[in-house]
Amino acid sequence: MKKHFYLLIILGGFLTIDARACDICGCFMGITPYDNQSSMGVLHRYRSFNGYQSLNQKKHFFPEGGGLFTGGADKEHGGSHSHNGNPTDFEVYRVTEFRGKYFIHQRIELNAFVPFVQNTTQYNQNRKTLAGLGDINLFAGIHLLRQIEVASVQQRLIVGGGLKLPTGHYYRTNNEGIRYPLLYQTGTGSVDYFGYVNYIAGYKKFGLSLNSSYKINGQNYYHESIANSSAHFANLFYRYHLNDNWNINPSLQFFYEYTKGEKFKGELTGEHKMNNALLGPGLDIYYKNAGINLAFQLPLFQEDIGHPASAGRLVLGLNYNFNQTKYLFKSK
């Protein structure tokens, strides 16, 4: 039986900012036994914020009106969107992403992510969901180390980078013609650039993946931007091989994100700083070439910034790996 190196596909989700969530490492696509194989998939990410930390308010992973796949009915009856400590305030960000990966060489992969975004916000009983195409992401990765084994430890090192295109709507307005805040929109209106490094090691049935990314965010037509951001992701997983068709891989995942927040004309506004860490379990189930990916994380640490606090994130994925044997460029 061919020996596969289990690859943790966590590349690229850091490309899309889930608005307020700033989910630059919403990158999880699962642990897959398919090495250097092109693939396609769908990934749904959910991130919720509610409860004011300074007021010791209880957080709800699914606040009323902030469902996993869609928001409640809009309720715009006027009033302030300011943060006055209302316990019903929340922000929920959802991204359903269509992903494609193509290996043009055994060591070079090209990726494209097309997101559909749904952002639901509620402040002082005013609720609104903005939905539509998000910002498309294009990037490439180079596998510098590929199935290198030292002292029975298999290793892989991947570096890459790309850009986020301003394809999402970023100038929607309410009935009074007032534009919604940038982080509620489905797009940012800016061209952003990013780079990442991913190191993966496996020993017997255990594996560890470490990923760090840095994102340089551009400015949109309204002179708005998000401060440059970074994210770090660690995943400890166990590979359980049932038979030639089935693989089950439970994992423990750690995620840390940081950005100084919103900027206007290059100056920080003091809004929406992100400095938090999350921890939780994951599970990947593969039958032949098809896989299901699950991940659930709760806050481990978060800085109080006067906004609704992070309540956690959930990731659901489906993907299919092709039996690729030919590449556009052959190895020497």
ABEGO torsion letter per residue (X at the ends): XBBBBBBBBABGAAABBBEAAGBAAAABAEBBABBGBBBBBBBBBBBBBBEBAAAGBBBBABBBGBBAABBBBBBBAEEBABBAGBAABBBBBBBBBBBBBBBABAABBBBBBBBBBBBBBBBGGBBBBBBEBBBBBBBBBBBABBGBBBGGBBBBBBBBBBBBBBABBAABBBAAGBBBBAAABABAGBBBBBBBBBBBBBBEABBBBBBBBBBBBBBBAAGBBBBBBBBBBBBBBBBBBABAABBBBBBBBBBBBBBAEBBBGGBBAGBGBBBBBBBBBBBBBBBEABBBBBBBBBBABBBBAGBBBBAEBBBBBBBBBBBBABBABBBX
